[in-house]
Amino acid sequence: DQTRIENLILVARDRNGIATITINRPKSLNSLTRPMMVRLAHQINALGKDESVRVIILTGSGRAFCSGVDLTAAEEVFKGDVKDVETNTVAQMELCKKPIIGAINGFAVTAGFEIALACDILIAAKGAKFMDTHS
C-alpha cells in the first residue's frame, strides 16, 4: 500500500535544486486521506533538510490544487493527535527553511486552502478558487 501512497503524493527533483510535490488524486479533486497527509508532511520535512534542494513547488494534478480532506476518510484523518507536528503538513511547511511555492490550479478548499496559505509564495492560475468551508 506504500507504493499507492507514493503515487498519490509524487515527488520529483531536478538537478537545479527544484523539488516538486504533486498531490495526485485528480478524480477526487486531490482530496486528502490521512496517509497522504502524513506522506506530504514527511516529504516537506525531508526536502527541507536536503542540502541539494533550494526550493519546493507544491501543486495538484488535474483541475484542482486540493479540495481538502476526503470526507469518506474524515474519521481516520481526525482521530488521534491531529496536532502531531511530525505528521501535520502545515506545521512542517511552517518549519521548513526552504521557500515553498504553491502552484494553484483550480480549487484550494478548506484543508487545501490552509495548505495554500502556508506556502511562502502563491502563483494562481486564471480561474483558481480559494474557499474556506469551516463554518
C-alpha positions in Angstrom: 0.0 0.0 0.0 3.1 2.3 0.4 3.5 2.4 -3.4 -0.1 3.5 -3.7 0.5 6.4 -1.3 3.7 7.3 -3.1 1.7 7.5 -6.3 -0.8 9.9 -4.6 1.9 12.3 -3.4 4.5 12.5 -6.1 8.0 13.9 -5.5 10.3 15.0 -8.3 13.7 16.7 -8.1 15.7 18.3 -10.8 19.4 19.0 -10.9 18.9 22.7 -10.4 17.6 22.2 -6.8 13.9 22.4 -7.6 11.7 19.8 -5.9 8.1 19.4 -7.0 5.5 17.8 -4.8 2.3 16.9 -6.7 -0.9 15.9 -4.9 -2.0 13.2 -7.5 -5.6 12.2 -6.9 -7.4 14.1 -9.6 -10.6 12.1 -9.7 -11.4 13.2 -6.2 -10.1 16.8 -6.8 -6.9 15.8 -4.8 -8.8 15.3 -1.6 -6.5 14.1 1.2 -6.6 10.9 3.3 -4.6 10.5 6.5 -1.8 8.5 4.8 -1.5 11.2 2.1 -1.3 14.0 4.7 1.4 12.1 6.6 3.5 11.5 3.5 3.1 15.1 2.5 4.3 16.3 5.9 7.3 13.8 5.8 8.3 14.8 2.3 8.3 18.5 3.1 10.4 17.7 6.2 12.9 15.6 4.2 13.1 18.1 1.3 13.6 21.0 3.8 16.6 19.2 5.2 18.1 18.1 1.8 21.1 20.4 1.0 20.6 19.8 -2.7 17.1 21.3 -2.7 16.8 25.1 -3.0 13.0 25.5 -3.5 9.9 23.4 -3.2 7.0 23.7 -5.6 3.7 22.3 -4.3 0.8 21.7 -6.8 -2.1 19.4 -7.6 -2.8 17.3 -10.7 -5.9 17.8 -12.8 -8.4 20.6 -12.2 -7.8 21.2 -8.5 -4.9 22.0 -6.2 -6.6 20.3 -3.2 -10.3 20.0 -2.3 -9.5 19.4 1.4 -9.9 16.3 3.5 -11.6 13.3 1.8 -14.9 13.2 3.7 -15.2 9.5 3.2 -11.9 9.2 5.2 -12.6 12.1 7.7 -12.9 9.8 10.7 -9.4 8.4 10.1 -8.0 11.9 9.4 -9.2 13.4 12.6 -8.7 10.5 15.1 -5.7 10.6 17.4 -3.4 13.5 17.8 -4.2 15.8 14.9 -1.7 18.3 16.3 1.3 16.0 15.9 3.9 18.3 14.4 5.7 15.4 12.6 2.6 14.5 10.6 1.0 17.9 10.3 1.5 19.2 6.8 1.0 22.9 7.7 3.3 22.7 10.7 6.0 21.1 8.5 5.6 23.8 5.9 6.0 26.5 8.6 9.1 24.8 10.0 10.7 24.4 6.5 13.6 26.7 5.9 13.3 26.4 2.1 10.8 28.6 0.2 7.6 26.8 -0.8 5.8 28.0 -3.9 2.2 27.0 -4.2 1.2 26.5 -7.9 -2.5 26.7 -7.5 -4.6 25.3 -10.3 -8.4 25.1 -9.8 -9.8 24.6 -6.3 -8.0 25.1 -3.0 -10.7 24.3 -0.4 -10.6 24.1 3.4 -7.5 22.0 4.2 -6.3 22.7 0.6 -6.8 26.4 1.4 -4.8 26.1 4.6 -2.0 24.3 2.8 -2.0 27.1 0.1 -1.9 29.8 2.8 1.1 28.0 4.4 3.1 28.5 1.2 5.6 31.3 1.1 4.6 32.4 -2.5 1.4 31.6 -4.3 1.0 31.5 -8.1 -2.6 31.1 -9.1 -3.8 30.0 -12.5 -6.6 32.0 -14.0 -9.8 30.6 -12.6 -8.2 29.3 -9.3 -10.7 29.3 -6.5 -9.9 29.7 -2.8 -12.6 28.7 -0.3 -12.7 28.0 3.5 -15.8 25.9 4.3 -15.1 25.5 8.1 -18.2 27.5 9.0 
